[in-house]
């Protein structure tokens, strides 16, 4: 697995994943908050399978 996510992308996914998990079982989303595991896992791994399929990378280009 190659890293295909840049720093800002990873940070936003991490924040979104944590927010969904926090708002999940104890909040208004109920168990649907577990959907937050997907962006959290991709942020921690630095690899997005959808980006791979589409040929997208948000990593900084190497000079």
RAKA-V376485 format. One line per field, one symbol per residue. ss: DSSP state (~ for helix, > for strand, _ for the rest). phi: phi as a letter, one per 20 degrees, with the letter a starting at -180 (. if undefined). A space follows every 50 residues. Layout:
ss = ???
phi = ???
This chain:
ss = ______~~~~~~~~~~~~~~~~_______~~~~~~~~~~~~~~~~___~~ ~~~~_________
phi = .efcceffgfffffffffffffffgedfemffffffffffffffemcdgf fffemdbdfffef
